[in-house]
Amino acid sequence: MKWKTTPFPHPAEASFTPRQGRGTGHIPTTLCCAIFVLLGASAALAHDRLKSSSPAENAEVAAVERIKLEFTSRVRFPAVVLREADDTIVGIGKAQATGDTVTSDVPEVLSAGKYVIAWRVVSSDGHPIEGGFLHPDSSGDTV
């Protein structure tokens, strides 16, 4: 195998002539890239979210038979946990996802007090999202 070498001039011997208008062609390219990145970032930040719930956050109700969570888009692999104010977990039915809605039955009668509904699902873009909220009962406490 033969190698071909090309001599490079010494920096002191090299001639340098600035090009006219250098850099002006980069402004439109840079601007287009910035717009593309900003538009792409806003779409990436638009994850699905909880749209509504029954019982609603801070709602005062006498009883809860079913927890229903509605999201802005289709969700999968739901998990719903109901906890008392002292973090004791209350047994509820397995969470079921149908399209954008997750439901879980509450088989036992809840005593008056403060409760937290916590949830976790995989959103339509494949990212897990989670949240939780208080639910008050009709006595003014939170269920």
Phi and psi in degrees as a GROMACS rama.xvg file:
@    title "Ramachandran Plot"
@    xaxis  label "Phi"
@    yaxis  label "Psi"
@TYPE xy
-103.348  134.538  LYS-2
-101.664  136.592  TRP-3
-105.677  128.694  LYS-4
-109.146  144.973  THR-5
-119.854  124.835  THR-6
-73.6903  137.338  PRO-7
-102.022  138.267  PHE-8
-71.8786  152.052  PRO-9
-64.7454  141.88  HIS-10
-53.4116  -31.4622  PRO-11
-72.1725  -25.2162  ALA-12
-92.6416  -14.6974  GLU-13
-73.9363  142.731  ALA-14
-98.4258  141.653  SER-15
-128.514  121.417  PHE-16
-123.45  114.404  THR-17
-63.0806  141.172  PRO-18
-80.7302  144.337  ARG-19
-71.6673  135.075  GLN-20
72.845  17.2011  GLY-21
-61.2697  133.249  ARG-22
99.358  -22.3589  GLY-23
-70.1187  -25.1186  THR-24
-76.2636  -15.6106  GLY-25
-82.9426  -23.27  HIS-26
-63.7116  -50.7921  ILE-27
-61.7736  -37.8272  PRO-28
-65.4175  -45.7527  THR-29
-62.7756  -43.0283  THR-30
-62.5432  -44.375  LEU-31
-62.4484  -42.4169  CYS-32
-63.6322  -41.8354  CYS-33
-63.4993  -43.0834  ALA-34
-63.5992  -43.6051  ILE-35
-60.6976  -44.378  PHE-36
-65.144  -43.7326  VAL-37
-65.6939  -41.3678  LEU-38
-68.0069  -39.218  LEU-39
-67.0847  -35.9913  GLY-40
-67.4463  -39.0918  ALA-41
-66.675  -35.6666  SER-42
-68.506  -37.0784  ALA-43
-70.4047  -27.4513  ALA-44
-83.3924  -6.27478  LEU-45
-88.3833  63.6408  ALA-46
-71.0601  158.73  HIS-47
-63.914  158.691  ASP-48
-147.966  166.658  ARG-49
-71.4987  123.936  LEU-50
-92.6681  -43.4697  LYS-51
-157.312  165.554  SER-52
-146.976  154.566  SER-53
-136.125  113.497  SER-54
-69.9833  149.994  PRO-55
-74.253  159.62  ALA-56
-59.8848  132.214  GLU-57
62.8149  16.419  ASN-58
-75.2185  147.497  ALA-59
-104.233  116.082  GLU-60
-131.815  157.186  VAL-61
-82.529  -31.2984  ALA-62
-152.6  156.339  ALA-63
-128.857  118.426  VAL-64
-103.985  -25.7127  GLU-65
-150.853  139.531  ARG-66
-99.5132  129.223  ILE-67
-129.009  124.518  LYS-68
-119.583  127.816  LEU-69
-114.412  129.714  GLU-70
-108.45  169.558  PHE-71
-75.7289  -11.845  THR-72
-156.119  178.167  SER-73
-61.9755  137.305  ARG-74
-127.212  161.247  VAL-75
-137.153  167.55  ARG-76
49.6085  58.4912  PHE-77
-76.9588  151.254  PRO-78
-140.249  128.119  ALA-79
-128.454  133.651  VAL-80
-127.875  137.235  VAL-81
-114.144  124.035  LEU-82
-124.961  146.307  ARG-83
-77.3255  170.438  GLU-84
-58.7074  -30.1187  ALA-85
-88.239  15.8559  ASP-86
73.1155  11.4385  ASP-87
-71.4161  128.743  THR-88
-80.7772  133.476  ILE-89
-98.2764  132.486  VAL-90
-70.1938  123.596  GLY-91
-130.525  169.176  ILE-92
-68.8842  160.757  GLY-93
-63.843  135.307  LYS-94
-69.3843  136.913  ALA-95
-121.55  134.209  GLN-96
-107.97  130.039  ALA-97
-132.031  103.106  THR-98
64.6263  -118.565  GLY-99
-97.9555  10.0224  ASP-100
-119.823  136.486  THR-101
-118.645  132.732  VAL-102
-128.504  152.887  THR-103
-151.472  126.604  SER-104
-76.9511  145.874  ASP-105
-111  96.4883  VAL-106
-74.4321  -22.8771  PRO-107
-106.739  154.613  GLU-108
-74.3921  129.972  VAL-109
-89.8463  137.385  LEU-110
-77.3369  158.089  SER-111
-60.6115  139.534  ALA-112
156.613  -171.22  GLY-113
-95.5997  134.108  LYS-114
-133.198  152.562  TYR-115
-121.78  129.32  VAL-116
-100.645  119.413  ILE-117
-116.664  143.516  ALA-118
-141.796  158.017  TRP-119
-150.705  131.855  ARG-120
-140.201  167  VAL-121
-101.999  121.73  VAL-122
-76.5711  174.277  SER-123
-63.0804  -22.6568  SER-124
-90.1136  4.9764  ASP-125
90.2595  -0.949027  GLY-126
-94.2532  139.055  HIS-127
-73.9297  139.747  PRO-128
-130.358  151.903  ILE-129
-150.344  164.01  GLU-130
-172.513  -178.541  GLY-131
-167.513  157.157  GLY-132
-157.004  160.215  PHE-133
-81.8344  151.924  LEU-134
-134.904  111.396  HIS-135
-87.8725  155.438  PRO-136
-96.6978  -177.954  ASP-137
-69.6433  -14.8708  SER-138
-84.3914  1.74677  SER-139
95.9687  -13.8875  GLY-140
-79.0915  174.518  ASP-141
-101.907  128.492  THR-142
